[in-house]
Amino acid sequence: MQLGPRPATLGLLLLCAAAAGAGEAEELHYQQGEHRADYDREALLGGQEEVDEYVKLSPEEQHKRLKSIIKKIDLDSDGFLTESELSSWIQMSFKHYAMQEAKQQFIEYDKNSDGSVSWDEYNIQMYDRVIDFVENTALDDAEEESFRQLHLKDKKRFEKANQDSGSGLNLEEFIAFEHPEEVDYMTEFVIQEALEEHDKDGDGFVSLEEFLGDYRRDPTASEDPEWILVEKDRFMNDYDRDADGRLDPQELLSWVVPNNQGIAQEEARHLIDEMDLNSDRKLSEEEILENQDLFLTSEATDYGRQLHDEYFYHDEL
């Protein structure tokens, strides 16, 4: 099996779940290089139910809620939204919905409603049964062994999140388990788990070869395939900041943890590029209302979803 250079543990795969299917979605989102706002509205408002709710809002109510959101994004209350303010708001939005999702999952996983999620309850929710592998006994079947490794590493993450060593995870610990990138005490664990997976020579770093995983060039090929060229470029230009040919633990973290900051900054720049009518590199309320449709199909409003969430448009945040 040819494996691309992606974190292979279940825990890290969960971190990257938001990016699943990104390539296919990107093709639908930008057809022949043209941005499709209708795709945003249909696919990114959160589903058909949210689209229907959006349509039901009167133009007056849309304006009212949108103005409230604009006011909250404007941190210094100067009447303009800067790239930094937009980026900070989008990052906050990402975190808010991640936490809301984790809270909903917590209720679903807590089968006996005792306020904590045990390892057995987690297994039942995920696999419909309790699974228990022997740590030091490998399985003969390659696929079963791969799953055993993933399951054991997931269990280690569960145990690390369990700060009070109780019988299960409380809500805060469950959030740490589901979103270790949001919790400081999980950072070292995420780094160590990635090193165990990818640092084959045990030197505390991940080289380009280790980053690329099991890839070996076809001896009959004159050059690497396109996806390898892309990954090499990412390694050199996105992750290896000191250009020493290897990823240290902090550089490794930027690879294995989703970079919401980068996504938010890119979206903020995009909005200013598209909506800044007087080229002052900031957005006034008038400019936003003039381009309301674009703003409501962007991550600044979570594709319009914030207009239906009182957390964002209510007077007190």
N, C-alpha and C positions, 0 to 999 in steps of 0.2 A: 504494500500500500504506500503510495506517495503522500507524504505529509508536508503541508506548507508550514512556514515558520510562524506557528501560532501557539500560544500557551495551551498545553494539552490537558491540564487538570480540570476536573469538573468545576471546581471553585472559580478558576479563572475564566472558564467558558461562560459561567454564569455572569461574570463581570462584563463580558463582551456580548451578552445576549441582545442588547439593544442594537447592535450592529449587524445582526443576522439578516441575511438577504439583502445587504446594502447594495451590492452590485446590481441585482435585478431591479431594486427600487430606484436606483439612480438612473437606469435606462428609461424607466417609465416617467420619472420626474423630469428628466431633460431629454426630450426626443429631438435628435438631430441638432443638439446644442441649444434648443429653445426651451425656456422655463415654462412649465405647465402649471398655472395657478389652480386649474380645476383639479389636477391630481392632488395638490396640497389639501384642497377643501374636501375632496371625497375620501382620501386615504389617510390624511393626517389630522383631521379634527378629532379623531379618536373612534371613528366608526359611523355608520349610517345614522344611528340614534343622535349623535352629537351634531351631525350635519342638519338633521331635521330640526333640532333645537335652535341652531344658529339661524335657520331660515325663518323661524317663528318670531325672532326678536324684531321689533319695529326698528326702523332707522334711527328714531329718536333714542330708543333704549341702547342700541349699539353705540351711538355717539356718547351717551352718558357714561356707559361702562368703560368705553375706550379712553375717554378723557380722564377718568379716575385712575386707570392703569398708567397713563402717560405721566400723571402727577406723581405717582409713586416711583416710577423709573427715574424721574428727575431729582436725584439725591440732593443737589445743592439748591434746588428751587429757583433756578435762574431762568426758567422758561424754555430751556433747550435740553435735548438729549444728546449726550456725547457718546462716542464709541465705547468708552470705559463704562458709562452708566448702562448702556444697552447690554454690554457683555456681562456685567455683574448681575443684571436682572435675569438674563437668560440662564446663567449658571444657577441662580437661586431657584428658578423655575424647574430646572432639571432635578435639583436636589429635592424640592418639595414633592414632585410627583413620584420620585423614587421612594421617598419615605412613606407617602400615602399608599403606594403599592405594597411596600413591605408590611405596613400595618394591616392591610387587608389580607395578605398572605398569612400573617400571624394568626388571625382569627380562624382561617381555614385549616391551618396546621395544628392548632391547639384543639385536638379532638375531644378532650374531656373538659375543656373550658376552665382550666384551673389557673390560667394566667401565665403559663409557661409552655414551651414546646420541647418535648423530650426527643432524644435521638430516635426512639421507636416511632413516635408520632411523625417525625420528619420522613422516615422511611416509608411509613404507611401512605402518607400523602404523595410521595414521589413515585413509589414503586408498588403500592397496594399490598405490601408485606414488609415484615422486618427482615433486613438482610444483615448478616454478620459474617465477615470473612476473617480467617486466621491471618494475622499480620505477616508472619514469616513463612507462609506456605503458598508457593506459587501454583497456579492452575495450568494444566496441560494445554487447554484450548487458548489460542492467542487472543481471541476477542474477549473471552471470559476473564482472562488475566488482565487485559487492558481495563476492563470495567472494574475489576477488583482493586487495581491501583487507584483508579479515579475515586472509587467509593471510600477507600482508606484515607486518601488525602482530604476528601470532603469531611470525613469524620474528624480529622485533625483540626480542620478549620472550625468545625462545630465546637470542639473542646477548647480551642483557643478563644473563641468568642465568649465562652462560659466563664466570665470573670469570677463569679462568686462560688464556682464549683458546685452549684446546685444540681438538682436532678434534671433540669432543663434550662432553656433560655428564656429570660424575660424579654419584654418587647425591645428594650435597648440593646440587649445582647443579640437578639434575633436580627435586628437591623445591622449590627456589626457583622453577623454571619452572612447576610445577604448582600451587604454593601460595604465590604471592608475598606474600600477606597474612601469612605466618608468618616472613618473612625481611626483616630491616631494610633490607638494601641494595637491595631491589626496590621499596620504598615510593615513592620519588621517581619511578620509572618508571611505576608504576601511576597516580599522580596526573597525570603528564605525558600519558600515553596517554588518560586520560579528558578532559583539557583539550583535546587535539587533536580528540577526537571531538565534544565538546559545546560548547566555548567558541567559538561562531561569530564573535563580534566581536573575539576576540583580546585581551580586557582582563584575562585571568588569573582570571576568575571565571565561574560558571555561573548565569545568571539563571533566573527561573521559566520564562520562555518557552523558553530553551535546554534546561532540564530536561524540559519537556514535548515537546521534539523537533518532529516534523512536524505536531503537532496544530493544527488551525484549527477554530474553532467553526463549525458549520453555520449560515449566516445565517438559515435558516428556523427554527432552534431557539431556544426562549425561555431555555434554560439549558444549561450544560455537562452532558455525560453523567456518570453516577455514577463511572466509573473516573477521570475527570479530577478530580472533586471529591476523590476519595480521594488522588490523587497530589499535588494542591495542598496538602492537609492534611499529607501526609508531608513535603513540601518545607518548609512553614512550621514544623511542630511537631517533626519528627524530625531534620532536617538543618540548617536555617538557625538555628543556635544563637544567633547574635548579632542575629537578626531584622533584618538589613539588606537583605533582599530578594534576596540572591545567596549562592552557595556559594563560600567561599574554598577553597584547596587542602585544608586539613585537614577541612573540612566535606564536601567532595567525596569524600574518602576514606571517610567514614562511609556514603556512598551506594553506592559502587562495590565496596566490600569487605564481605563478609558479616559482620554484627555478632553473632558467637557470644556475646559477653559479654552482650548484651541478651537473647538467647534463653535463656542459662543462668540469668540472674537471674530471668527470668519463670518458668522451670520450678522454680527453688528456692522462689520465693514460693508457687507453686501447691502444691508438696509440703507446705510448712509449713501453708498454709491448710487443706489436706485432712487432715493427719495429726497436727497439734498438738492433743492431747486436753486439755491443761491450760492452753492459751492463754498459754504463756510465750514464744512465737515461736522455739522451738527444738525439736529432736526428740531424744528419748532412744531408746536401743536398744529399749526396751519398746514405745514408740509405733510405731517402724518395723516391728517384728516383728508387732505387732497389725494393721498395715496392709500386710503383706508383699506382697500382690497388687498394690496400688497402686504401691509402691516398685519392684516388678519390671516394671511397665509404664510406667516413666518414664525420662527421659534421665539420671537419676542413676545408673542401672545400664545405660544404653544399651539399655533395654527388655529387661533380663535377659541381654543378651549378655555382660556382664562376668562372670557366673557361670561362663562357659565359657572365659574368657581368663585364664590364670595371671598375666598382667601385673597384673591388678587384685586377684585374691583371694589370690595367693601372699604369704607372710609378708614378703618383701622386694620393694618396688616400685622 
